[in-house]
Amino acid sequence: MYIPSFNAFPDKQEVISFMQKYSFGTIVTSVNNLPFATHLPFLVELKDDQVMISSHFAKANPQSKDILNNDILVIFTEPHAYISPKNYEKEANVPTWNYIAVHAYGKARLLETEQEHLNLLEHTIKTYEADYFDQWMQLPYEYRSKMIKGITGFEIVVTDLQAKSKLSQNRSAAEKQNIINTLGKSESESEREIAAYMASLKK
């Protein structure tokens, strides 16, 4: 990913927090020079200073067979906003787009045992809907086991973490404040989030 120095994320923990907040990502692989992508909810953790990403495919998804021994890209991105030249001090300007994105590259390992898959699903439930966990545990074991047979779980060791925070860092203080004011009043939640991220850079 092209990342000018002034658009780089300043802190690894901030990158991880962003991935955890916007954890519905896109996993991309390539076979015979043909890209293939699947949209999945991911678990993102830091273990012994190593970023780990895990999720599961439907077993019928052919990409589940392509992730072994291949380079993998997982993309995390969510809030974005159109930036109008009206926010700038000079008329000779063009529109642009502000956004935040993280590209995580790595190698994958498929989960092998039923217990590993159970652990993955339970971790996923506790992350996305902890209140459902008791209901899940009360389901018949045979039912849970059947569900596990229909998925392929995996975990990725991240070997390269690229993060871009394009938030008008190269604009003047007045222009940045104009953008924050404009986006902060938007009806779009995504645009308001960009305004909040921009405001946090000023602290």
C-alpha positions as CSV (number, residue, x, y, z in Angstrom):
1,M,0.0,0.0,0.0
2,Y,1.3,3.5,-0.9
3,I,1.8,5.3,2.4
4,P,3.3,8.8,2.4
5,S,5.3,9.4,5.7
6,F,2.7,11.9,7.0
7,N,-0.1,9.3,6.5
8,A,1.6,6.6,8.6
9,F,-0.1,5.3,11.7
10,P,2.0,6.5,14.7
11,D,1.5,3.5,17.0
12,K,1.2,-0.3,16.5
13,Q,-1.4,-0.6,19.3
14,E,-3.6,2.0,17.5
15,V,-3.4,-0.1,14.4
16,I,-4.5,-3.2,16.3
17,S,-7.3,-1.3,18.0
18,F,-8.5,-0.1,14.6
19,M,-8.5,-3.7,13.2
20,Q,-10.5,-4.9,16.3
21,K,-13.0,-2.1,15.9
22,Y,-13.5,-2.6,12.2
23,S,-13.0,-6.3,12.3
24,F,-15.2,-7.3,9.3
25,G,-12.4,-7.6,6.8
26,T,-11.6,-9.0,3.4
27,I,-9.1,-11.9,2.9
28,V,-7.4,-11.9,-0.5
29,T,-5.4,-14.7,-2.0
30,S,-4.2,-15.4,-5.6
31,V,-4.2,-18.6,-7.6
32,N,-2.7,-18.6,-11.1
33,N,-2.5,-14.8,-10.9
34,L,-6.3,-14.6,-10.3
35,P,-7.3,-12.8,-7.0
36,F,-10.0,-14.3,-4.9
37,A,-11.6,-12.6,-1.9
38,T,-13.9,-13.4,1.0
39,H,-15.5,-11.0,3.5
40,L,-15.3,-12.4,7.0
41,P,-15.4,-11.3,10.7
42,F,-11.9,-11.6,12.2
43,L,-10.5,-12.0,15.7
44,V,-7.4,-9.8,16.1
45,E,-5.0,-10.4,19.0
46,L,-1.5,-9.5,20.0
47,K,0.3,-12.6,21.4
48,D,4.0,-12.3,22.5
49,D,4.3,-9.1,20.4
50,Q,3.0,-11.0,17.3
51,V,-0.2,-10.0,15.6
52,M,-2.5,-13.0,15.1
53,I,-5.7,-13.0,13.0
54,S,-8.2,-15.8,13.0
55,S,-11.6,-16.6,11.4
56,H,-13.4,-19.4,9.5
57,F,-14.6,-20.1,6.0
58,A,-17.6,-22.1,5.0
59,K,-16.1,-25.4,4.1
60,A,-17.5,-25.2,0.6
61,N,-15.6,-22.0,-0.1
62,P,-12.7,-23.0,-2.4
63,Q,-10.5,-20.2,-0.9
64,S,-10.2,-22.4,2.2
65,K,-8.0,-24.7,0.2
66,D,-5.9,-21.9,-1.2
67,I,-4.6,-20.2,1.9
68,L,-2.0,-22.8,2.8
69,N,1.5,-22.0,1.5
70,N,0.3,-18.8,-0.1
71,D,0.9,-15.2,0.8
72,I,-2.3,-13.7,2.3
73,L,-3.6,-10.2,2.5
74,V,-6.4,-9.2,4.9
75,I,-7.8,-5.7,4.5
76,F,-9.4,-3.8,7.3
77,T,-11.1,-0.5,6.3
78,E,-14.3,1.3,7.3
79,P,-14.8,5.0,7.8
80,H,-14.1,7.2,4.8
81,A,-15.3,10.7,3.7
82,Y,-15.4,12.8,0.6
83,I,-13.4,16.0,1.1
84,S,-14.8,19.0,-0.8
85,P,-12.5,21.8,-2.0
86,K,-14.9,24.2,-0.3
87,N,-13.0,23.4,2.9
88,Y,-9.7,24.8,1.5
89,E,-8.4,28.4,1.7
90,K,-7.5,28.6,-2.0
91,E,-9.8,28.0,-4.9
92,A,-7.1,26.2,-6.9
93,N,-7.8,22.8,-5.3
94,V,-9.4,19.5,-6.1
95,P,-11.6,17.1,-4.2
96,T,-10.0,14.1,-2.3
97,W,-11.0,11.3,0.0
98,N,-10.0,10.8,3.6
99,Y,-9.9,7.2,5.0
100,I,-8.1,4.8,7.2
101,A,-7.0,1.3,6.0
102,V,-4.9,-1.5,7.3
103,H,-3.3,-4.2,5.1
104,A,-2.1,-7.3,7.1
105,Y,0.1,-9.8,5.2
106,G,0.9,-13.2,6.5
107,K,0.9,-17.0,6.4
108,A,-2.0,-19.2,7.5
109,R,-2.5,-22.4,9.4
110,L,-5.7,-24.4,9.2
111,L,-7.2,-25.5,12.4
112,E,-7.2,-29.3,12.6
113,T,-9.2,-30.6,15.6
114,E,-12.8,-30.2,16.7
115,Q,-11.6,-28.6,19.9
116,E,-9.7,-25.9,18.0
117,H,-12.8,-25.1,16.0
118,L,-14.9,-25.1,19.2
119,N,-12.4,-22.7,20.8
120,L,-12.5,-20.4,17.7
121,L,-16.3,-20.3,17.6
122,E,-16.6,-19.7,21.4
123,H,-14.0,-16.9,21.1
124,T,-15.9,-15.4,18.2
125,I,-19.2,-15.5,20.1
126,K,-17.7,-13.9,23.2
127,T,-16.2,-11.1,21.0
128,Y,-19.3,-10.3,19.0
129,E,-22.2,-11.3,21.2
130,A,-21.2,-12.4,24.7
131,D,-24.9,-12.7,25.8
132,Y,-25.4,-15.5,23.2
133,F,-22.7,-17.7,24.7
134,D,-24.9,-19.3,27.4
135,Q,-27.5,-20.2,24.7
136,W,-24.7,-21.6,22.5
137,M,-23.5,-23.8,25.4
138,Q,-27.0,-25.1,26.0
139,L,-27.4,-26.3,22.4
140,P,-27.0,-30.1,22.0
141,Y,-23.4,-31.1,21.5
142,E,-24.4,-33.0,18.4
143,Y,-25.7,-29.8,16.9
144,R,-22.6,-27.8,17.7
145,S,-20.4,-30.6,16.3
146,K,-22.4,-30.6,13.1
147,M,-21.9,-26.8,12.7
148,I,-18.2,-27.3,13.1
149,K,-18.1,-29.9,10.4
150,G,-19.3,-27.2,8.0
151,I,-16.5,-24.7,8.5
152,T,-12.7,-24.4,8.0
153,G,-11.1,-22.4,10.8
154,F,-7.7,-20.8,10.3
155,E,-5.2,-18.4,11.9
156,I,-2.8,-16.1,10.3
157,V,0.6,-15.0,11.7
158,V,1.0,-11.4,10.4
159,T,4.4,-10.8,8.9
160,D,3.8,-7.3,7.5
161,L,1.4,-4.8,8.9
162,Q,0.8,-1.7,6.7
163,A,-1.5,1.1,8.0
164,K,-2.5,4.3,6.4
165,S,-4.3,7.2,8.1
166,K,-5.2,9.7,5.4
167,L,-6.7,12.5,7.4
168,S,-5.6,15.7,5.7
169,Q,-2.4,15.8,7.7
170,N,-0.8,17.8,4.9
171,R,-3.3,20.7,5.0
172,S,-3.2,23.9,7.1
173,A,-4.6,24.0,10.6
174,A,-7.5,26.2,9.4
175,E,-8.3,23.8,6.5
176,K,-8.3,20.8,8.8
177,Q,-10.6,22.5,11.2
178,N,-13.0,23.4,8.3
179,I,-13.1,19.7,7.4
180,I,-13.7,18.6,11.0
181,N,-16.5,21.1,11.3
182,T,-18.1,20.0,8.0
183,L,-17.8,16.3,8.5
184,G,-18.8,16.6,12.2
185,K,-22.2,17.9,11.1
186,S,-22.8,15.3,8.4
187,E,-25.7,12.9,8.5
188,S,-23.2,10.1,7.6
189,E,-21.8,8.2,10.5
190,S,-18.7,7.3,8.5
191,E,-18.0,11.0,7.9
192,R,-18.6,11.9,11.5
193,E,-16.1,9.2,12.5
194,I,-13.5,10.6,10.2
195,A,-14.0,14.0,11.8
196,A,-13.5,12.4,15.2
197,Y,-10.3,10.7,14.0
198,M,-9.1,14.0,12.6
199,A,-9.9,15.8,15.9
200,S,-8.0,13.2,17.9
201,L,-4.8,14.0,15.9
202,K,-4.9,17.6,17.3
203,K,-4.7,16.4,21.0
